[in-house]
Amino acid sequence: MASIPTPAPAAPPHATSFRGPFAIMTSLFFLWGFMTVFNDILIPRFKEAFTLNYFQAMLVQLAFFGAYFVGALIYFVISVTKGDPIARIGYKNGVVMGLLISALGSAMFWPAAGAASYPMFLTALFVVGLGFAMLQIAANPYVTILGPESTASSRLNLAQGFNSIGTTIGPIIGGWLIFQYFASSGAHGADSVKVPYMVFCGIFLLLAVIFYFVRLPHVGEGRIEPGAGALKFPHVVLGVIAIFMYVGGEVSVGSVIINFLGQADIGNLPELEASKYVSIYWGGLMIGRFMGAVELSEMRRARKQVALIVIPLAAYVFLWIAKSAPLAAIHGEADKPVLALWWEQISANWPVFRMYLPFVALCWLLFQFGRSQTARTLVIFCATVVVLLVIAILTKGTIAMWCVVAIGLFTSIGWSNTFSLALEGTGIYKSQVSSLLVMAILGGAILPPLQGWVADVTHNLQVSFFVPLVAYAYVAFYGLQGHKIGRKELTA
């Protein structure tokens, strides 16, 4: 059996010393969450504009998440041959580099729209994904080491909670901009996406300047040392597969919600209305991740129980208010005051959120069964997703619709818990392990087209949900047994 490298011990930093840097890093999690879900808006837009089938439309996800794989692979090869790049250039410079690459990709949307070229749009998304790969490699391990390893899952869930705020409001704003505002202003089809992405370009450049001048402490366990030590950890290898499956499953479900809810036997919803349910799906990740940050922390039990009630209710209300935003009125296209229309929409959406509330209560209950254990919680939540997908495949109408939309709540802690379990005990190889895990985001590029292919072949979108079902079943296995494999040798 291959020997397991023994990481050099490192004294965990005090979390209270790094609250400022942690707060700064959460802005990145928000931004890439906001932009990632724009893909779910681009898919139906491009499908209509370029007359694509499901497989062709899902190439949006292949281009974007495939770039994660390519970018992370380049990073891994450099770390093996030259030593860990993050240890050489520092987290701050890694973030700045990622932001500049993302700005370039966003700027490429303008000529792609001018040429009305689907391949050019895919190329632009690929470049944006390369930038995000660098951001992910730098930000995720940096967050885990801003405190003790035992609470790494809690910090990652908190950071991912801010990521989910972006994914919650992204579909609302994106759906309105792309399907309503720019389309009604005369910019039809694919041309409606160029202005939003030029705004993203400006934001990336501004953040690059801010991060270049801000002071971030250099903490961590890495050092410049060539070699592929990360691959000698069995639980890391299995964790890479788990991240592949998790991201693929999560993105697959989110990618088909608009088309799924538009089917006559499911919801029969128009694209603009269905895009709001995408925000509920991603908003569920926000609720679950904030709850996970509390449940997996070292907070006293009494305070934890109070927070587990207050936080999901506050996030639930935020999601309700965000979904009810009268964006047309905000732009000045309505006679009534904005607040009056907003209240009307909040009241009108109560029947929708009344249906969602039992799933939030179930999420709270499952956290109780999780007992503040990272692996146990991962198993319970992924098994719940499998059950919901089975119901969605076998039923029609409202039941199938809400089982799919509610999956966001229970897939919420999947990334953070899997990532932290894979990073445990890897010491000086943390950044290299992170590059492997980010490489596994390739799942978001492979599984959605695979699900689209199944839908095309079977002419049944419901049957295609077997693809994410298998993916989540594997993640449940990783939480149950996979993360333990090889750990005894590691301890020895």
C-alpha positions in Angstrom: 0.0 0.0 0.0 1.3 3.5 -0.9 2.5 5.4 2.1 0.4 8.3 3.3 2.4 11.5 3.8 2.3 12.9 7.3 1.5 16.6 7.1 3.5 19.0 9.2 1.4 20.1 12.2 0.4 23.7 12.2 -1.0 25.8 15.0 -4.6 26.9 14.1 -5.0 30.6 14.0 -7.4 32.3 16.2 -10.7 32.9 14.4 -11.2 36.3 16.1 -8.0 37.6 14.5 -9.3 37.1 11.0 -12.8 38.4 11.0 -11.9 41.3 8.8 -10.2 39.2 6.1 -13.1 36.7 6.3 -15.6 39.4 5.7 -13.7 40.7 2.7 -13.5 37.2 1.2 -17.3 36.7 1.5 -17.8 39.5 -1.2 -16.2 37.1 -3.7 -18.5 34.3 -2.7 -21.5 36.6 -3.3 -20.2 37.7 -6.7 -19.5 34.3 -8.2 -22.9 33.0 -6.8 -24.7 35.9 -8.5 -23.0 35.2 -11.9 -23.1 31.4 -11.8 -26.9 31.3 -11.8 -27.0 33.6 -14.8 -26.2 30.5 -16.7 -29.7 29.2 -15.9 -31.1 32.3 -17.5 -28.8 32.0 -20.5 -29.8 28.4 -21.3 -33.5 29.1 -22.3 -32.5 32.4 -23.8 -29.9 30.8 -26.1 -32.1 27.8 -26.7 -34.8 30.1 -28.2 -32.4 32.6 -29.9 -30.3 29.9 -31.7 -33.0 27.2 -32.0 -31.1 24.6 -30.0 -32.1 21.3 -28.5 -31.6 20.5 -24.8 -28.1 19.0 -25.3 -26.9 22.0 -27.3 -28.3 24.5 -24.8 -26.6 22.7 -21.9 -23.3 23.4 -23.6 -23.5 26.7 -21.7 -22.7 24.7 -18.5 -20.0 22.6 -20.3 -18.2 25.8 -21.4 -18.5 27.5 -18.0 -17.7 24.6 -15.7 -15.4 22.9 -18.1 -13.2 26.0 -17.6 -13.0 25.2 -13.9 -11.5 21.8 -14.8 -9.0 23.3 -17.3 -8.0 26.1 -14.9 -7.6 23.8 -11.9 -5.7 21.3 -14.0 -3.2 23.9 -15.1 -2.9 25.0 -11.4 -2.3 21.3 -10.4 0.3 20.7 -13.0 2.2 23.8 -12.0 2.0 22.8 -8.3 3.4 19.3 -9.2 6.2 20.6 -11.3 7.1 23.9 -9.8 5.5 24.0 -6.3 2.2 25.5 -5.0 1.5 28.8 -6.9 -0.6 30.1 -4.0 2.4 29.6 -1.6 4.5 31.6 -4.1 2.2 34.5 -5.0 -0.1 34.7 -2.0 -3.9 34.5 -1.7 -4.4 38.2 -2.6 -2.6 38.1 -5.9 -4.4 34.9 -6.7 -7.7 36.6 -6.2 -6.6 39.6 -8.3 -5.5 37.4 -11.1 -8.9 35.6 -11.1 -10.8 38.8 -11.1 -8.9 40.2 -14.2 -9.5 37.0 -16.1 -13.2 37.1 -15.3 -13.4 40.7 -16.4 -11.9 39.7 -19.8 -14.4 37.0 -20.3 -17.3 39.3 -19.4 -16.1 41.9 -21.9 -16.1 39.2 -24.7 -20.0 39.1 -24.5 -20.2 42.3 -26.4 -18.5 41.1 -29.6 -20.3 37.7 -29.3 -23.7 39.5 -29.2 -22.7 41.7 -32.1 -21.8 38.6 -34.2 -24.9 36.7 -32.9 -22.5 33.7 -32.5 -23.3 30.9 -30.0 -19.7 29.6 -30.2 -18.4 33.0 -29.3 -20.7 33.2 -26.3 -19.5 29.8 -25.2 -15.9 31.0 -25.5 -16.6 34.0 -23.4 -18.2 31.9 -20.7 -15.1 29.6 -20.8 -12.9 32.6 -20.0 -15.1 33.7 -17.2 -15.0 30.2 -15.8 -11.1 30.2 -15.9 -11.2 33.3 -13.7 -13.6 31.8 -11.3 -11.4 28.7 -11.1 -8.6 30.8 -9.8 -10.9 32.5 -7.3 -12.2 29.2 -6.0 -8.7 27.7 -5.6 -7.6 30.7 -3.5 -10.8 31.5 -1.6 -12.0 28.1 -0.3 -8.8 26.9 1.4 -8.2 30.4 2.7 -11.6 30.4 4.4 -10.9 27.0 6.0 -7.6 28.1 7.5 -9.0 31.3 9.1 -9.6 29.4 12.3 -9.4 25.8 13.7 -10.0 22.8 11.4 -12.8 21.5 13.5 -15.0 24.4 12.5 -13.9 24.7 8.9 -17.3 23.4 7.7 -19.0 26.1 9.6 -16.9 28.9 8.1 -17.3 27.5 4.6 -21.1 27.2 5.1 -21.2 30.8 6.2 -19.2 32.0 3.2 -21.3 29.9 0.9 -24.4 31.5 2.5 -23.3 34.8 1.1 -22.7 33.0 -2.2 -26.3 31.9 -2.0 -27.6 35.5 -1.5 -26.1 36.1 -4.9 -27.7 33.0 -6.4 -31.1 34.1 -4.8 -31.3 37.5 -6.4 -29.4 36.7 -9.5 -32.2 34.8 -11.3 -34.7 37.6 -10.4 -32.6 40.4 -11.7 -31.3 38.3 -14.6 -34.7 37.0 -15.6 -36.1 40.5 -15.7 -33.1 42.0 -17.6 -32.8 39.3 -20.2 -36.4 38.2 -20.7 -38.2 41.5 -20.1 -36.3 44.8 -19.9 -33.7 44.5 -22.7 -36.0 42.4 -24.8 -38.8 44.9 -24.6 -36.4 47.7 -25.4 -35.6 46.3 -28.8 -32.6 44.1 -28.0 -34.0 40.7 -28.9 -32.7 37.3 -28.5 -29.0 36.8 -27.6 -28.4 40.5 -27.9 -30.2 41.0 -24.6 -27.3 39.6 -22.5 -24.5 41.9 -23.6 -25.2 44.9 -21.3 -25.5 42.9 -18.1 -22.1 41.2 -18.8 -20.5 44.6 -19.5 -21.6 45.7 -16.0 -20.0 42.5 -14.6 -16.8 43.4 -16.4 -16.7 46.8 -14.6 -17.4 45.2 -11.2 -14.6 42.7 -11.7 -12.1 45.5 -12.6 -13.2 47.5 -9.6 -12.8 44.6 -7.2 -9.4 43.7 -8.7 -8.2 47.3 -7.8 -9.7 47.0 -4.3 -8.1 43.6 -3.6 -4.8 44.8 -5.0 -4.6 47.5 -2.4 -6.3 45.8 0.6 -4.1 44.1 3.2 -4.8 40.3 3.6 -2.7 38.3 6.1 -0.7 35.4 4.7 -1.8 32.5 6.8 -1.8 28.8 6.1 0.1 25.5 6.0 1.4 25.5 2.4 4.9 25.8 1.2 6.5 25.8 -2.2 7.2 22.1 -2.7 6.9 20.2 -6.0 5.1 16.8 -6.2 1.6 15.3 -6.2 1.3 14.6 -2.5 -2.4 15.3 -2.5 -3.1 12.2 -4.5 -1.7 10.0 -1.8 -4.7 10.6 0.4 -7.5 8.1 -0.5 -10.2 10.3 1.1 -9.1 13.2 -1.1 -9.4 11.1 -4.3 -12.9 10.0 -3.3 -13.7 13.5 -2.3 -12.8 14.8 -5.7 -15.4 12.4 -7.2 -17.9 13.5 -4.6 -17.4 17.2 -5.5 -17.8 16.2 -9.2 -21.1 14.5 -8.4 -22.3 17.2 -6.1 -21.7 20.1 -8.4 -23.0 18.1 -11.4 -26.2 17.2 -9.6 -26.8 20.7 -8.2 -26.2 22.4 -11.6 -28.3 19.8 -13.5 -31.4 20.4 -11.4 -31.0 24.2 -11.5 -30.5 24.1 -15.3 -33.8 22.5 -16.1 -36.1 24.2 -13.7 -37.4 26.8 -16.1 -38.1 24.2 -18.8 -39.5 21.7 -16.3 -41.9 24.2 -14.7 -43.0 25.3 -18.2 -44.4 21.8 -19.0 -48.1 21.6 -19.1 -48.4 18.6 -16.8 -46.0 20.2 -14.2 -46.5 24.0 -13.7 -47.3 25.4 -17.2 -45.4 28.6 -16.2 -44.0 31.1 -18.7 -40.3 31.6 -18.7 -40.3 34.9 -16.8 -42.4 33.5 -14.0 -40.5 30.2 -13.9 -37.2 32.1 -13.6 -38.4 33.3 -10.2 -38.7 29.7 -9.0 -35.0 29.3 -10.0 -34.3 32.0 -7.3 -36.3 29.9 -4.8 -34.2 26.9 -5.6 -30.9 28.8 -5.1 -32.5 30.6 -2.2 -32.9 27.3 -0.5 -29.1 26.9 -0.6 -28.9 30.3 1.2 -31.2 29.2 4.0 -29.6 25.8 4.4 -26.0 27.2 4.4 -26.7 29.8 7.0 -28.3 27.1 9.2 -25.3 24.9 8.6 -22.9 27.6 9.6 -24.7 27.7 13.0 -25.3 24.0 13.5 -21.6 23.0 12.7 -20.1 25.8 14.8 -18.9 25.7 18.4 -21.7 28.0 19.5 -23.3 27.1 22.8 -26.3 24.7 22.4 -28.9 27.1 23.8 -27.8 30.0 21.5 -27.5 27.5 18.6 -31.1 26.4 18.9 -32.3 30.0 19.0 -30.2 30.9 15.9 -31.5 27.8 14.1 -35.0 29.3 14.3 -34.2 33.0 13.8 -31.8 32.6 10.9 -33.9 30.4 8.6 -37.0 32.5 9.2 -35.0 35.7 8.4 -33.6 34.1 5.3 -37.1 32.8 4.3 -38.5 36.3 4.7 -35.6 37.8 2.7 -36.3 35.2 -0.1 -40.0 36.0 0.0 -39.4 39.8 -0.3 -36.8 39.3 -3.0 -39.0 37.2 -5.1 -41.8 39.7 -4.8 -39.7 42.7 -6.0 -41.7 44.7 -8.6 -38.8 45.3 -10.9 -40.8 47.0 -13.6 -42.1 49.5 -11.0 -38.6 50.1 -9.7 -37.6 51.1 -13.2 -40.4 53.6 -13.3 -42.8 51.7 -15.6 -45.8 51.6 -13.3 -48.2 54.2 -12.0 -48.4 53.0 -8.4 -45.6 53.7 -5.8 -42.9 51.0 -5.7 -43.6 50.0 -2.0 -47.3 49.7 -2.6 -46.7 47.3 -5.5 -44.1 45.5 -3.6 -46.6 44.8 -0.8 -49.2 43.6 -3.2 -46.7 41.2 -4.7 -45.7 40.0 -1.2 -49.3 39.3 -0.4 -49.9 37.6 -3.8 -46.9 35.3 -3.3 -48.0 34.0 0.1 -49.7 31.0 -1.5 -46.4 30.1 -3.1 -44.3 30.5 0.0 -46.9 28.7 2.1 -46.1 25.7 0.1 -42.4 26.2 0.6 -42.6 26.6 4.4 -43.0 22.9 5.3 -39.7 22.1 3.4 -37.9 24.8 5.5 -39.3 23.1 8.7 -38.1 19.7 7.4 -34.6 21.2 6.8 -34.6 22.4 10.5 -35.6 18.9 11.6 -32.9 17.2 9.6 -30.2 19.5 11.2 -31.4 18.2 14.5 -30.7 14.6 13.4 -27.3 15.7 12.1 -26.1 16.4 15.6 -23.6 19.0 14.5 -21.5 16.4 12.7 -20.2 17.3 9.3 -20.3 13.8 7.7 -23.6 12.7 9.4 -25.4 15.9 8.2 -24.0 15.3 4.6 -25.5 11.8 4.5 -28.9 12.9 5.8 -29.3 15.8 3.4 -28.1 14.0 0.3 -30.4 11.0 1.1 -33.3 13.5 1.3 -32.4 14.9 -2.1 -32.5 11.3 -3.5 -36.0 10.8 -2.1 -37.2 14.1 -3.5 -35.9 13.3 -7.0 -37.6 9.9 -6.9 -40.9 11.6 -6.1 -40.3 14.2 -8.8 -39.7 11.4 -11.4 -42.8 9.4 -10.4 -45.4 12.2 -9.9 -46.8 15.2 -11.8 -48.1 18.7 -11.1 -47.6 20.6 -7.9 -45.9 17.7 -6.0 -43.3 17.1 -8.7 -42.8 20.9 -9.1 -42.1 21.6 -5.4 -40.0 18.5 -4.9 -37.6 19.8 -7.5 -37.7 23.5 -6.3 -37.1 22.4 -2.7 -34.0 20.4 -3.5 -32.0 23.6 -3.0 -32.6 23.5 0.7 -31.1 20.0 1.1 -28.2 20.3 -1.4 -27.2 23.4 0.5 -24.4 22.0 2.8 -23.1 19.6 0.2 -20.2 21.7 -1.1 -19.0 23.0 2.2 -19.2 19.7 4.1 -17.6 17.6 1.3 -14.9 20.2 0.7 -13.9 20.4 4.4 -14.0 16.6 4.8 -11.7 16.2 1.8 -9.3 18.9 3.2 -9.1 17.4 6.7 -5.6 16.3 7.7 -3.9 17.3 4.4 -1.6 19.9 6.0 0.9 21.5 3.6 -1.1 20.1 0.6 -4.2 22.1 1.3 -3.9 24.3 -1.8 -3.1 21.4 -4.0 -6.1 19.4 -2.7 -8.2 22.5 -3.3 -7.1 22.6 -6.9 -8.1 19.0 -7.3 -11.5 19.7 -5.7 -12.0 22.8 -7.9 -11.1 20.7 -10.9 -13.9 18.4 -10.0 -16.4 21.2 -10.6 -16.2 19.7 -14.1 -19.2 17.8 -12.9 -21.2 20.9 -13.6 -20.0 20.7 -17.2 -20.6 17.0 -17.7 -23.8 16.0 -15.9 -26.1 18.8 -17.3 -25.4 17.9 -20.9 -25.8 14.2 -19.9 -29.2 15.0 -18.4 -30.1 17.0 -21.5 -29.1 14.0 -23.7 -31.3 11.6 -21.6 -34.2 14.1 -21.9 -33.7 14.3 -25.7 -33.4 10.5 -26.1 -36.4 9.6 -23.9 -38.4 12.7 -24.8 -39.1 12.9 -21.1 -37.5 15.6 -18.9 -38.7 13.8 -15.7 -36.8 10.6 -16.5 -33.6 12.7 -17.0 -33.6 13.4 -13.2 -32.1 9.9 -12.8 -28.7 11.6 -13.6 -28.6 13.9 -10.5 -30.2 11.1 -8.4 -27.2 8.9 -9.0 -24.9 11.8 -8.3 -26.4 12.6 -4.9 -26.4 9.0 -4.0 -22.6 8.9 -4.4 -22.2 12.1 -2.2 -24.3 10.4 0.5 -21.9 7.4 0.3 -18.9 9.8 0.7 -20.4 11.2 3.9 -21.2 7.7 5.2 -18.0 5.9 4.4 -15.9 7.5 1.6 -14.3 10.2 3.8 -13.1 7.6 6.2 -11.2 5.5 3.7 -7.5 5.7 4.3 -7.9 7.8 7.4 -6.5 5.1 9.7 -3.3 5.0 7.7 -3.2 8.8 7.8 -3.5 8.8 11.6 -0.8 6.2 11.9 
